[in-house]
Amino acid sequence: MPTQPLSQKEIEDRLRELPGWSVGADRLTRTYRLGDHFAATALVVHVAQIQQELNHHSDLTLGYDTVALAVTTHSAGGITEKDFELADRVERIAPGHGAN
Amino acid sequence: MPTQPLSQKEIEDRLRELPGWSVGADRLTRTYRLGDHFAATALVVHVAQIQQELNHHSDLTLGYDTVALAVTTHSAGGITEKDFELADRVERIAPGHGAN
């Protein structure tokens, strides 16, 4: 059974628990600024490992000292529980944003 | 002295030596498909290290098994020698595209 997309209200309710995250074009987005290139590269690898564990992959863009995430569920055509699970996991490990 | 952007003709001449690369919106672009998520993540790290060595950073986007590069020189407002140097270095290390 494919995962169902969340309603706009469900998305807004969930976003309150994820300060710094936004919704746009059927994606949850956040850009982390890490302060240097090495830290940003390390975060990409860590997020890639989490994506592998969740079997849920979204585009990650590495800039000089930034990592931008655009999280969506292509197969559902929208934002699902899985997307919030990934965002929440990333939020917990991103440096300065909580404990690993 | 800031690096000068290359002319359209210079860019077209150089692109002949880089099959698979394209030019668009003042950027050299190429997407590599690696076949699995781990290989794509590894390529991001390798390219990040090359960018650090060249002190020339451009956006890298990691998809499930893809790495997309968009290479430009912001300070010059266009495509420069530095961009071709980075593209050439990446081309030589990308799996299936040559020897390291």
N, CA and C atoms of all chains as a GROMACS GRO file, in nm:
protein
  600
    1MET      N    1   0.085  -0.119   0.000
    1MET     CA    2   0.000   0.000   0.000
    1MET      C    3   0.088   0.124   0.000
    2PRO      N    4   0.069   0.212  -0.097
    2PRO     CA    5   0.156   0.329  -0.100
    2PRO      C    6   0.126   0.424   0.016
    3THR      N    7   0.227   0.494   0.060
    3THR     CA    8   0.211   0.592   0.164
    3THR      C    9   0.123   0.707   0.113
    4GLN      N   10   0.032   0.754   0.198
    4GLN     CA   11  -0.056   0.863   0.157
    4GLN      C   12   0.006   0.999   0.187
    5PRO      N   13  -0.017   1.095   0.098
    5PRO     CA   14   0.030   1.231   0.129
    5PRO      C   15  -0.050   1.290   0.245
    6LEU      N   16   0.014   1.372   0.325
    6LEU     CA   17  -0.052   1.438   0.437
    6LEU      C   18  -0.132   1.557   0.386
    7SER      N   19  -0.235   1.594   0.463
    7SER     CA   20  -0.313   1.713   0.427
    7SER      C   21  -0.235   1.839   0.465
    8GLN      N   22  -0.279   1.951   0.409
    8GLN     CA   23  -0.213   2.078   0.440
    8GLN      C   24  -0.215   2.105   0.590
    9LYS      N   25  -0.327   2.073   0.655
    9LYS     CA   26  -0.337   2.097   0.799
    9LYS      C   27  -0.241   2.007   0.877
   10GLU      N   28  -0.234   1.880   0.838
   10GLU     CA   29  -0.140   1.789   0.905
   10GLU      C   30   0.004   1.841   0.889
   11ILE      N   31   0.036   1.887   0.767
   11ILE     CA   32   0.171   1.938   0.742
   11ILE      C   33   0.199   2.059   0.831
   12GLU      N   34   0.104   2.151   0.838
   12GLU     CA   35   0.125   2.271   0.921
   12GLU      C   36   0.141   2.236   1.068
   13ASP      N   37   0.061   2.139   1.114
   13ASP     CA   38   0.073   2.097   1.255
   13ASP      C   39   0.211   2.039   1.282
   14ARG      N   40   0.258   1.954   1.195
   14ARG     CA   41   0.389   1.892   1.214
   14ARG      C   42   0.503   1.992   1.208
   15LEU      N   43   0.488   2.090   1.119
   15LEU     CA   44   0.596   2.187   1.100
   15LEU      C   45   0.624   2.266   1.229
   16ARG      N   46   0.524   2.278   1.316
   16ARG     CA   47   0.546   2.353   1.441
   16ARG      C   48   0.651   2.287   1.528
   17GLU      N   49   0.668   2.156   1.508
   17GLU     CA   50   0.770   2.085   1.586
   17GLU      C   51   0.907   2.087   1.517
   18LEU      N   52   0.912   2.151   1.401
   18LEU     CA   53   1.038   2.154   1.326
   18LEU      C   54   1.073   2.299   1.287
   19PRO      N   55   1.110   2.380   1.386
   19PRO     CA   56   1.144   2.518   1.352
   19PRO      C   57   1.261   2.520   1.253
   20GLY      N   58   1.256   2.608   1.157
   20GLY     CA   59   1.364   2.614   1.059
   20GLY      C   60   1.327   2.544   0.930
   21TRP      N   61   1.230   2.454   0.935
   21TRP     CA   62   1.183   2.385   0.815
   21TRP      C   63   1.065   2.460   0.754
   22SER      N   64   1.057   2.454   0.620
   22SER     CA   65   0.948   2.519   0.547
   22SER      C   66   0.886   2.419   0.452
   23VAL      N   67   0.770   2.455   0.400
   23VAL     CA   68   0.707   2.373   0.299
   23VAL      C   69   0.689   2.457   0.173
   24GLY      N   70   0.717   2.395   0.060
   24GLY     CA   71   0.699   2.466  -0.067
   24GLY      C   72   0.709   2.366  -0.179
   25ALA      N   73   0.623   2.379  -0.279
   25ALA     CA   74   0.626   2.292  -0.398
   25ALA      C   75   0.629   2.145  -0.358
   26ASP      N   76   0.542   2.108  -0.263
   26ASP     CA   77   0.532   1.968  -0.221
   26ASP      C   78   0.661   1.911  -0.164
   27ARG      N   79   0.739   1.998  -0.102
   27ARG     CA   80   0.864   1.954  -0.042
   27ARG      C   81   0.882   2.019   0.094
   28LEU      N   82   0.942   1.946   0.188
   28LEU     CA   83   0.991   2.007   0.311
   28LEU      C   84   1.134   2.050   0.285
   29THR      N   85   1.165   2.175   0.317
   29THR     CA   86   1.300   2.223   0.286
   29THR      C   87   1.366   2.286   0.409
   30ARG      N   88   1.494   2.267   0.416
   30ARG     CA   89   1.575   2.340   0.513
   30ARG      C   90   1.718   2.346   0.461
   31THR      N   91   1.781   2.461   0.484
   31THR     CA   92   1.923   2.474   0.453
   31THR      C   93   1.999   2.494   0.584
   32TYR      N   94   2.096   2.406   0.607
   32TYR     CA   95   2.183   2.420   0.723
   32TYR      C   96   2.313   2.488   0.680
   33ARG      N   97   2.357   2.586   0.759
   33ARG     CA   98   2.488   2.650   0.736
   33ARG      C   99   2.582   2.599   0.843
   34LEU      N  100   2.690   2.535   0.801
   34LEU     CA  101   2.776   2.465   0.895
   34LEU      C  102   2.900   2.544   0.936
   35GLY      N  103   2.937   2.644   0.855
   35GLY     CA  104   3.054   2.725   0.893
   35GLY      C  105   3.181   2.688   0.820
   36ASP      N  106   3.192   2.564   0.775
   36ASP     CA  107   3.306   2.530   0.688
   36ASP      C  108   3.270   2.412   0.597
   37HIS      N  109   3.354   2.396   0.496
   37HIS     CA  110   3.326   2.299   0.390
   37HIS      C  111   3.331   2.156   0.441
   38PHE      N  112   3.426   2.130   0.529
   38PHE     CA  113   3.441   1.994   0.578
   38PHE      C  114   3.317   1.951   0.658
   39ALA      N  115   3.270   2.040   0.745
   39ALA     CA  116   3.153   2.008   0.827
   39ALA      C  117   3.030   1.987   0.739
   40ALA      N  118   3.017   2.067   0.633
   40ALA     CA  119   2.902   2.052   0.545
   40ALA      C  120   2.910   1.918   0.470
   41THR      N  121   3.029   1.881   0.426
   41THR     CA  122   3.046   1.753   0.356
   41THR      C  123   3.014   1.637   0.451
   42ALA      N  124   3.060   1.649   0.574
   42ALA     CA  125   3.032   1.544   0.673
   42ALA      C  126   2.882   1.530   0.696
   43LEU      N  127   2.811   1.642   0.701
   43LEU     CA  128   2.666   1.632   0.722
   43LEU      C  129   2.597   1.562   0.604
   44VAL      N  130   2.645   1.588   0.483
   44VAL     CA  131   2.588   1.518   0.366
   44VAL      C  132   2.601   1.366   0.384
   45VAL      N  133   2.718   1.323   0.426
   45VAL     CA  134   2.740   1.179   0.442
   45VAL      C  135   2.651   1.123   0.552
   46HIS      N  136   2.638   1.197   0.660
   46HIS     CA  137   2.555   1.150   0.770
   46HIS      C  138   2.408   1.141   0.727
   47VAL      N  139   2.361   1.243   0.656
   47VAL     CA  140   2.222   1.240   0.609
   47VAL      C  141   2.203   1.126   0.507
   48ALA      N  142   2.301   1.106   0.421
   48ALA     CA  143   2.292   0.996   0.324
   48ALA      C  144   2.278   0.862   0.395
   49GLN      N  145   2.348   0.848   0.507
   49GLN     CA  146   2.340   0.722   0.582
   49GLN      C  147   2.202   0.706   0.645
   50ILE      N  148   2.147   0.814   0.696
   50ILE     CA  149   2.011   0.810   0.752
   50ILE      C  150   1.909   0.776   0.643
   51GLN      N  151   1.927   0.836   0.526
   51GLN     CA  152   1.835   0.807   0.414
   51GLN      C  153   1.839   0.659   0.379
   52GLN      N  154   1.960   0.602   0.382
   52GLN     CA  155   1.975   0.461   0.350
   52GLN      C  156   1.902   0.376   0.454
   53GLU      N  157   1.920   0.413   0.581
   53GLU     CA  158   1.857   0.339   0.690
   53GLU      C  159   1.704   0.345   0.678
   54LEU      N  160   1.650   0.462   0.643
   54LEU     CA  161   1.505   0.478   0.630
   54LEU      C  162   1.453   0.430   0.493
   55ASN      N  163   1.546   0.398   0.404
   55ASN     CA  164   1.511   0.367   0.265
   55ASN      C  165   1.422   0.477   0.206
   56HIS      N  166   1.468   0.600   0.227
   56HIS     CA  167   1.391   0.716   0.182
   56HIS      C  168   1.490   0.826   0.143
   57HIS      N  169   1.499   0.851   0.013
   57HIS     CA  170   1.605   0.938  -0.039
   57HIS      C  171   1.545   1.065  -0.099
   58SER      N  172   1.607   1.177  -0.065
   58SER     CA  173   1.567   1.304  -0.124
   58SER      C  174   1.694   1.379  -0.163
   59ASP      N  175   1.678   1.479  -0.248
   59ASP     CA  176   1.796   1.552  -0.292
   59ASP      C  177   1.860   1.632  -0.178
   60LEU      N  178   1.993   1.624  -0.175
   60LEU     CA  179   2.076   1.702  -0.083
   60LEU      C  180   2.169   1.786  -0.169
   61THR      N  181   2.174   1.915  -0.145
   61THR     CA  182   2.268   1.997  -0.222
   61THR      C  183   2.374   2.055  -0.129
   62LEU      N  184   2.499   2.018  -0.161
   62LEU     CA  185   2.615   2.068  -0.085
   62LEU      C  186   2.664   2.196  -0.150
   63GLY      N  187   2.664   2.306  -0.074
   63GLY     CA  188   2.729   2.429  -0.118
   63GLY      C  189   2.862   2.442  -0.048
   64TYR      N  190   2.918   2.561  -0.041
   64TYR     CA  191   3.049   2.575   0.024
   64TYR      C  192   3.042   2.528   0.169
   65ASP      N  193   2.955   2.588   0.246
   65ASP     CA  194   2.943   2.547   0.387
   65ASP      C  195   2.796   2.522   0.423
   66THR      N  196   2.718   2.488   0.323
   66THR     CA  197   2.574   2.466   0.343
   66THR      C  198   2.531   2.329   0.292
   67VAL      N  199   2.424   2.280   0.352
   67VAL     CA  200   2.357   2.160   0.301
   67VAL      C  201   2.209   2.194   0.291
   68ALA      N  202   2.153   2.184   0.171
   68ALA     CA  203   2.011   2.213   0.150
   68ALA      C  204   1.939   2.082   0.124
   69LEU      N  205   1.830   2.061   0.198
   69LEU     CA  206   1.748   1.941   0.180
   69LEU      C  207   1.614   1.978   0.117
   70ALA      N  208   1.567   1.894   0.029
   70ALA     CA  209   1.433   1.910  -0.031
   70ALA      C  210   1.370   1.771  -0.023
   71VAL      N  211   1.283   1.754   0.076
   71VAL     CA  212   1.235   1.621   0.115
   71VAL      C  213   1.092   1.601   0.067
   72THR      N  214   1.072   1.498  -0.011
   72THR     CA  215   0.939   1.468  -0.062
   72THR      C  216   0.929   1.318  -0.090
   73THR      N  217   0.806   1.271  -0.111
   73THR     CA  218   0.785   1.130  -0.146
   73THR      C  219   0.730   1.124  -0.287
   74HIS      N  220   0.819   1.100  -0.383
   74HIS     CA  221   0.779   1.103  -0.524
   74HIS      C  222   0.664   1.005  -0.551
   75SER      N  223   0.673   0.885  -0.489
   75SER     CA  224   0.574   0.781  -0.521
   75SER      C  225   0.435   0.819  -0.471
   76ALA      N  226   0.427   0.911  -0.372
   76ALA     CA  227   0.298   0.953  -0.320
   76ALA      C  228   0.253   1.086  -0.380
   77GLY      N  229   0.344   1.152  -0.450
   77GLY     CA  230   0.310   1.281  -0.510
   77GLY      C  231   0.288   1.390  -0.406
   78GLY      N  232   0.358   1.381  -0.294
   78GLY     CA  233   0.341   1.485  -0.192
   78GLY      C  234   0.427   1.456  -0.070
   79ILE      N  235   0.395   1.524   0.037
   79ILE     CA  236   0.469   1.511   0.163
   79ILE      C  237   0.399   1.408   0.251
   80THR      N  238   0.476   1.312   0.302
   80THR     CA  239   0.420   1.202   0.381
   80THR      C  240   0.486   1.195   0.519
   81GLU      N  241   0.436   1.104   0.600
   81GLU     CA  242   0.498   1.071   0.729
   81GLU      C  243   0.647   1.046   0.716
   82LYS      N  244   0.684   0.973   0.612
   82LYS     CA  245   0.824   0.938   0.588
   82LYS      C  246   0.911   1.063   0.578
   83ASP      N  247   0.856   1.167   0.516
   83ASP     CA  248   0.933   1.290   0.499
   83ASP      C  249   0.958   1.358   0.633
   84PHE      N  250   0.854   1.357   0.719
   84PHE     CA  251   0.873   1.415   0.852
   84PHE      C  252   0.968   1.330   0.936
   85GLU      N  253   0.964   1.200   0.915
   85GLU     CA  254   1.056   1.112   0.988
   85GLU      C  255   1.201   1.145   0.950
   86LEU      N  256   1.225   1.163   0.821
   86LEU     CA  257   1.360   1.198   0.775
   86LEU      C  258   1.400   1.336   0.829
   87ALA      N  259   1.312   1.434   0.815
   87ALA     CA  260   1.343   1.570   0.863
   87ALA      C  261   1.375   1.569   1.012
   88ASP      N  262   1.297   1.493   1.087
   88ASP     CA  263   1.318   1.486   1.232
   88ASP      C  264   1.453   1.422   1.265
   89ARG      N  265   1.486   1.317   1.194
   89ARG     CA  266   1.616   1.251   1.218
   89ARG      C  267   1.731   1.345   1.185
   90VAL      N  268   1.719   1.417   1.075
   90VAL     CA  269   1.827   1.509   1.037
   90VAL      C  270   1.839   1.620   1.140
   91GLU      N  271   1.725   1.670   1.183
   91GLU     CA  272   1.723   1.779   1.282
   91GLU      C  273   1.798   1.737   1.409
   92ARG      N  274   1.783   1.613   1.447
   92ARG     CA  275   1.846   1.568   1.572
   92ARG      C  276   1.997   1.553   1.560
   93ILE      N  277   2.049   1.529   1.439
   93ILE     CA  278   2.195   1.510   1.428
   93ILE      C  279   2.268   1.632   1.373
   94ALA      N  280   2.197   1.729   1.315
   94ALA     CA  281   2.266   1.844   1.257
   94ALA      C  282   2.340   1.920   1.367
   95PRO      N  283   2.467   1.952   1.346
   95PRO     CA  284   2.546   2.019   1.449
   95PRO      C  285   2.477   2.148   1.497
   96GLY      N  286   2.475   2.162   1.628
   96GLY     CA  287   2.413   2.281   1.686
   96GLY      C  288   2.263   2.269   1.698
   97HIS      N  289   2.208   2.154   1.657
   97HIS     CA  290   2.062   2.140   1.657
   97HIS      C  291   2.012   2.030   1.748
   98GLY      N  292   2.101   1.977   1.832
   98GLY     CA  293   2.057   1.871   1.923
   98GLY      C  294   2.167   1.767   1.938
   99ALA      N  295   2.136   1.660   2.004
   99ALA     CA  296   2.235   1.555   2.029
   99ALA      C  297   2.217   1.443   1.927
  100ASN      N  298   2.324   1.374   1.900
  100ASN     CA  299   2.317   1.260   1.808
  100ASN      C  300   2.257   1.140   1.882
  101MET      N  301   4.398   3.999  -0.882
  101MET     CA  302   4.325   4.022  -1.008
  101MET      C  303   4.220   3.913  -1.022
  102PRO      N  304   4.094   3.950  -1.038
  102PRO     CA  305   3.990   3.847  -1.048
  102PRO      C  306   4.004   3.767  -1.178
  103THR      N  307   3.962   3.642  -1.173
  103THR     CA  308   3.962   3.558  -1.291
  103THR      C  309   3.859   3.612  -1.391
  104GLN      N  310   3.895   3.610  -1.518
  104GLN     CA  311   3.804   3.660  -1.621
  104GLN      C  312   3.714   3.548  -1.672
  105PRO      N  313   3.587   3.580  -1.701
  105PRO     CA  314   3.503   3.478  -1.764
  105PRO      C  315   3.552   3.447  -1.905
  106LEU      N  316   3.534   3.324  -1.948
  106LEU     CA  317   3.571   3.284  -2.084
  106LEU      C  318   3.463   3.329  -2.182
  107SER      N  319   3.504   3.347  -2.308
  107SER     CA  320   3.407   3.382  -2.413
  107SER      C  321   3.327   3.258  -2.452
  108GLN      N  322   3.215   3.280  -2.518
  108GLN     CA  323   3.132   3.170  -2.564
  108GLN      C  324   3.212   3.074  -2.652
  109LYS      N  325   3.298   3.131  -2.738
  109LYS     CA  326   3.378   3.046  -2.827
  109LYS      C  327   3.479   2.963  -2.747
  110GLU      N  328   3.544   3.026  -2.650
  110GLU     CA  329   3.639   2.952  -2.567
  110GLU      C  330   3.568   2.837  -2.494
  111ILE      N  331   3.449   2.867  -2.443
  111ILE     CA  332   3.373   2.764  -2.370
  111ILE      C  333   3.338   2.648  -2.464
  112GLU      N  334   3.290   2.681  -2.584
  112GLU     CA  335   3.254   2.574  -2.679
  112GLU      C  336   3.376   2.490  -2.718
  113ASP      N  337   3.490   2.556  -2.736
  113ASP     CA  338   3.613   2.482  -2.770
  113ASP      C  339   3.650   2.385  -2.658
  114ARG      N  340   3.643   2.433  -2.535
  114ARG     CA  341   3.681   2.350  -2.422
  114ARG      C  342   3.584   2.234  -2.401
  115LEU      N  343   3.457   2.259  -2.426
  115LEU     CA  344   3.356   2.156  -2.402
  115LEU      C  345   3.380   2.034  -2.491
  116ARG      N  346   3.444   2.052  -2.605
  116ARG     CA  347   3.472   1.938  -2.694
  116ARG      C  348   3.559   1.834  -2.625
  117GLU      N  349   3.638   1.880  -2.529
  117GLU     CA  350   3.725   1.786  -2.457
  117GLU      C  351   3.654   1.726  -2.335
  118LEU      N  352   3.530   1.765  -2.313
  118LEU     CA  353   3.455   1.716  -2.196
  118LEU      C  354   3.319   1.661  -2.238
  119PRO      N  355   3.319   1.548  -2.309
  119PRO     CA  356   3.190   1.492  -2.349
  119PRO      C  357   3.105   1.462  -2.226
  120GLY      N  358   2.976   1.490  -2.235
  120GLY     CA  359   2.888   1.465  -2.120
  120GLY      C  360   2.860   1.593  -2.042
  121TRP      N  361   2.947   1.692  -2.059
  121TRP     CA  362   2.925   1.821  -1.992
  121TRP      C  363   2.849   1.915  -2.086
  122SER      N  364   2.766   2.001  -2.024
  122SER     CA  365   2.689   2.099  -2.101
  122SER      C  366   2.710   2.236  -2.040
  123VAL      N  367   2.669   2.338  -2.114
  123VAL     CA  368   2.671   2.472  -2.059
  123VAL      C  369   2.530   2.528  -2.061
  124GLY      N  370   2.494   2.597  -1.952
  124GLY     CA  371   2.361   2.658  -1.944
  124GLY      C  372   2.358   2.752  -1.827
  125ALA      N  373   2.297   2.867  -1.843
  125ALA     CA  374   2.282   2.966  -1.734
  125ALA      C  375   2.416   2.994  -1.666
  126ASP      N  376   2.520   3.016  -1.747
  126ASP     CA  377   2.653   3.049  -1.693
  126ASP      C  378   2.710   2.943  -1.602
  127ARG      N  379   2.675   2.818  -1.629
  127ARG     CA  380   2.726   2.707  -1.549
  127ARG      C  381   2.765   2.591  -1.639
  128LEU      N  382   2.870   2.521  -1.600
  128LEU     CA  383   2.900   2.391  -1.661
  128LEU      C  384   2.826   2.286  -1.580
  129THR      N  385   2.752   2.200  -1.647
  129THR     CA  386   2.674   2.102  -1.572
  129THR      C  387   2.699   1.960  -1.623
  130ARG      N  388   2.696   1.870  -1.530
  130ARG     CA  389   2.693   1.727  -1.565
  130ARG      C  390   2.630   1.650  -1.450
  131THR      N  391   2.552   1.549  -1.484
  131THR     CA  392   2.497   1.459  -1.383
  131THR      C  393   2.558   1.321  -1.405
  132TYR      N  394   2.620   1.268  -1.303
  132TYR     CA  395   2.673   1.133  -1.306
  132TYR      C  396   2.573   1.039  -1.240
  133ARG      N  397   2.548   0.925  -1.304
  133ARG     CA  398   2.464   0.821  -1.243
  133ARG      C  399   2.555   0.708  -1.201
  134LEU      N  400   2.555   0.676  -1.074
  134LEU     CA  401   2.654   0.584  -1.020
  134LEU      C  402   2.603   0.443  -1.001
  135GLY      N  403   2.471   0.424  -0.997
  135GLY     CA  404   2.418   0.288  -0.986
  135GLY      C  405   2.376   0.251  -0.845
  136ASP      N  406   2.433   0.316  -0.744
  136ASP     CA  407   2.382   0.296  -0.608
  136ASP      C  408   2.412   0.416  -0.520
  137HIS      N  409   2.343   0.420  -0.407
  137HIS     CA  410   2.349   0.538  -0.320
  137HIS      C  411   2.487   0.556  -0.256
  138PHE      N  412   2.548   0.446  -0.219
  138PHE     CA  413   2.678   0.456  -0.153
  138PHE      C  414   2.782   0.514  -0.249
  139ALA      N  415   2.781   0.466  -0.374
  139ALA     CA  416   2.879   0.516  -0.472
  139ALA      C  417   2.857   0.664  -0.500
  140ALA      N  418   2.731   0.706  -0.506
  140ALA     CA  419   2.702   0.847  -0.531
  140ALA      C  420   2.749   0.933  -0.414
  141THR      N  421   2.726   0.885  -0.291
  141THR     CA  422   2.772   0.959  -0.173
  141THR      C  423   2.924   0.968  -0.171
  142ALA      N  424   2.989   0.860  -0.206
  142ALA     CA  425   3.136   0.860  -0.211
  142ALA      C  426   3.187   0.961  -0.313
  143LEU      N  427   3.120   0.970  -0.427
  143LEU     CA  428   3.164   1.067  -0.528
  143LEU      C  429   3.148   1.211  -0.476
  144VAL      N  430   3.041   1.238  -0.403
  144VAL     CA  431   3.025   1.372  -0.345
  144VAL      C  432   3.145   1.407  -0.257
  145VAL      N  433   3.186   1.313  -0.175
  145VAL     CA  434   3.298   1.339  -0.083
  145VAL      C  435   3.426   1.361  -0.161
  146HIS      N  436   3.446   1.280  -0.264
  146HIS     CA  437   3.568   1.293  -0.344
  146HIS      C  438   3.570   1.429  -0.416
  147VAL      N  439   3.457   1.468  -0.473
  147VAL     CA  440   3.451   1.598  -0.541
  147VAL      C  441   3.468   1.712  -0.440
  148ALA      N  442   3.411   1.697  -0.322
  148ALA     CA  443   3.427   1.801  -0.218
  148ALA      C  444   3.575   1.819  -0.183
  149GLN      N  445   3.648   1.709  -0.180
  149GLN     CA  446   3.791   1.716  -0.148
  149GLN      C  447   3.868   1.786  -0.261
  150ILE      N  448   3.831   1.757  -0.384
  150ILE     CA  449   3.895   1.825  -0.499
  150ILE      C  450   3.863   1.975  -0.496
  151GLN      N  451   3.740   2.008  -0.463
  151GLN     CA  452   3.702   2.149  -0.455
  151GLN      C  453   3.785   2.221  -0.349
  152GLN      N  454   3.808   2.153  -0.239
  152GLN     CA  455   3.888   2.212  -0.132
  152GLN      C  456   4.032   2.234  -0.179
  153GLU      N  457   4.086   2.135  -0.249
  153GLU     CA  458   4.224   2.144  -0.300
  153GLU      C  459   4.237   2.260  -0.398
  154LEU      N  460   4.136   2.277  -0.485
  154LEU     CA  461   4.141   2.385  -0.585
  154LEU      C  462   4.091   2.518  -0.527
  155ASN      N  463   4.041   2.515  -0.405
  155ASN     CA  464   3.976   2.632  -0.344
  155ASN      C  465   3.871   2.690  -0.439
  156HIS      N  466   3.788   2.601  -0.490
  156HIS     CA  467   3.687   2.642  -0.588
  156HIS      C  468   3.566   2.552  -0.568
  157HIS      N  469   3.459   2.612  -0.515
  157HIS     CA  470   3.343   2.533  -0.471
  157HIS      C  471   3.221   2.564  -0.556
  158SER      N  472   3.153   2.460  -0.594
  158SER     CA  473   3.026   2.477  -0.667
  158SER      C  474   2.926   2.379  -0.609
  159ASP      N  475   2.800   2.404  -0.637
  159ASP     CA  476   2.696   2.318  -0.581
  159ASP      C  477   2.702   2.176  -0.638
  160LEU      N  478   2.689   2.080  -0.547
  160LEU     CA  479   2.679   1.938  -0.580
  160LEU      C  480   2.545   1.890  -0.526
  161THR      N  481   2.467   1.825  -0.609
  161THR     CA  482   2.340   1.771  -0.559
  161THR      C  483   2.341   1.620  -0.566
  162LEU      N  484   2.325   1.560  -0.447
  162LEU     CA  485   2.320   1.415  -0.435
  162LEU      C  486   2.176   1.370  -0.446
  163GLY      N  487   2.146   1.285  -0.545
  163GLY     CA  488   2.016   1.219  -0.554
  163GLY      C  489   2.031   1.076  -0.505
  164TYR      N  490   1.939   0.988  -0.542
  164TYR     CA  491   1.951   0.850  -0.492
  164TYR      C  492   2.083   0.787  -0.538
  165ASP      N  493   2.105   0.784  -0.668
  165ASP     CA  494   2.230   0.727  -0.718
  165ASP      C  495   2.297   0.822  -0.817
  166THR      N  496   2.267   0.950  -0.802
  166THR     CA  497   2.321   1.051  -0.894
  166THR      C  498   2.394   1.162  -0.819
  167VAL      N  499   2.487   1.223  -0.889
  167VAL     CA  500   2.553   1.345  -0.840
  167VAL      C  501   2.546   1.446  -0.954
  168ALA      N  502   2.482   1.560  -0.927
  168ALA     CA  503   2.471   1.664  -1.029
  168ALA      C  504   2.562   1.780  -0.990
  169LEU      N  505   2.644   1.824  -1.084
  169LEU     CA  506   2.733   1.938  -1.060
  169LEU      C  507   2.686   2.057  -1.141
  170ALA      N  508   2.697   2.176  -1.081
  170ALA     CA  509   2.669   2.301  -1.150
  170ALA      C  510   2.785   2.393  -1.117
  171VAL      N  511   2.878   2.404  -1.211
  171VAL     CA  512   3.009   2.464  -1.184
  171VAL      C  513   3.016   2.604  -1.244
  172THR      N  514   3.044   2.702  -1.160
  172THR     CA  515   3.054   2.840  -1.208
  172THR      C  516   3.146   2.919  -1.114
  173THR      N  517   3.187   3.036  -1.159
  173THR     CA  518   3.271   3.123  -1.075
  173THR      C  519   3.189   3.248  -1.042
  174HIS      N  520   3.129   3.247  -0.924
  174HIS     CA  521   3.040   3.358  -0.886
  174HIS      C  522   3.112   3.492  -0.893
  175SER      N  523   3.238   3.494  -0.846
  175SER     CA  524   3.310   3.622  -0.837
  175SER      C  525   3.339   3.680  -0.974
  176ALA      N  526   3.341   3.596  -1.078
  176ALA     CA  527   3.366   3.645  -1.214
  176ALA      C  528   3.236   3.663  -1.292
  177GLY      N  529   3.126   3.614  -1.238
  177GLY     CA  530   2.998   3.626  -1.307
  177GLY      C  531   2.990   3.542  -1.432
  178GLY      N  532   3.060   3.430  -1.433
  178GLY     CA  533   3.054   3.344  -1.553
  178GLY      C  534   3.142   3.223  -1.537
  179ILE      N  535   3.170   3.158  -1.648
  179ILE     CA  536   3.250   3.035  -1.651
  179ILE      C  537   3.396   3.073  -1.680
  180THR      N  538   3.485   3.022  -1.596
  180THR     CA  539   3.628   3.058  -1.608
  180THR      C  540   3.712   2.931  -1.625
  181GLU      N  541   3.841   2.955  -1.644
  181GLU     CA  542   3.941   2.847  -1.645
  181GLU      C  543   3.926   2.755  -1.525
  182LYS      N  544   3.904   2.814  -1.408
  182LYS     CA  545   3.890   2.739  -1.283
  182LYS      C  546   3.777   2.636  -1.293
  183ASP      N  547   3.670   2.674  -1.361
  183ASP     CA  548   3.556   2.583  -1.374
  183ASP      C  549   3.592   2.463  -1.460
  184PHE      N  550   3.666   2.489  -1.568
  184PHE     CA  551   3.708   2.376  -1.653
  184PHE      C  552   3.811   2.289  -1.579
  185GLU      N  553   3.892   2.352  -1.496
  185GLU     CA  554   3.990   2.275  -1.419
  185GLU      C  555   3.916   2.179  -1.324
  186LEU      N  556   3.812   2.230  -1.257
  186LEU     CA  557   3.734   2.145  -1.167
  186LEU      C  558   3.662   2.034  -1.245
  187ALA      N  559   3.597   2.072  -1.355
  187ALA     CA  560   3.524   1.972  -1.436
  187ALA      C  561   3.619   1.862  -1.485
  188ASP      N  562   3.737   1.904  -1.528
  188ASP     CA  563   3.834   1.807  -1.579
  188ASP      C  564   3.882   1.712  -1.468
  189ARG      N  565   3.904   1.767  -1.351
  189ARG     CA  566   3.947   1.684  -1.238
  189ARG      C  567   3.838   1.583  -1.199
  190VAL      N  568   3.714   1.629  -1.198
  190VAL     CA  569   3.603   1.539  -1.162
  190VAL      C  570   3.590   1.430  -1.267
  191GLU      N  571   3.601   1.472  -1.393
  191GLU     CA  572   3.588   1.376  -1.502
  191GLU      C  573   3.689   1.262  -1.490
  192ARG      N  574   3.808   1.297  -1.444
  192ARG     CA  575   3.912   1.195  -1.436
  192ARG      C  576   3.891   1.098  -1.322
  193ILE      N  577   3.820   1.139  -1.217
  193ILE     CA  578   3.801   1.046  -1.104
  193ILE      C  579   3.664   0.980  -1.099
  194ALA      N  580   3.568   1.030  -1.176
  194ALA     CA  581   3.434   0.971  -1.169
  194ALA      C  582   3.440   0.825  -1.216
  195PRO      N  583   3.381   0.734  -1.139
  195PRO     CA  584   3.387   0.592  -1.175
  195PRO      C  585   3.339   0.567  -1.317
  196GLY      N  586   3.416   0.488  -1.389
  196GLY     CA  587   3.380   0.457  -1.527
  196GLY      C  588   3.423   0.563  -1.626
  197HIS      N  589   3.487   0.670  -1.574
  197HIS     CA  590   3.520   0.780  -1.663
  197HIS      C  591   3.670   0.803  -1.673
  198GLY      N  592   3.751   0.712  -1.621
  198GLY     CA  593   3.896   0.731  -1.632
  198GLY      C  594   3.964   0.684  -1.504
  199ALA      N  595   4.093   0.705  -1.499
  199ALA     CA  596   4.169   0.660  -1.383
  199ALA      C  597   4.191   0.778  -1.289
  200ASN      N  598   4.208   0.750  -1.164
  200ASN     CA  599   4.235   0.854  -1.065
  200ASN      C  600   4.382   0.894  -1.075
   0.00000   0.00000   0.00000
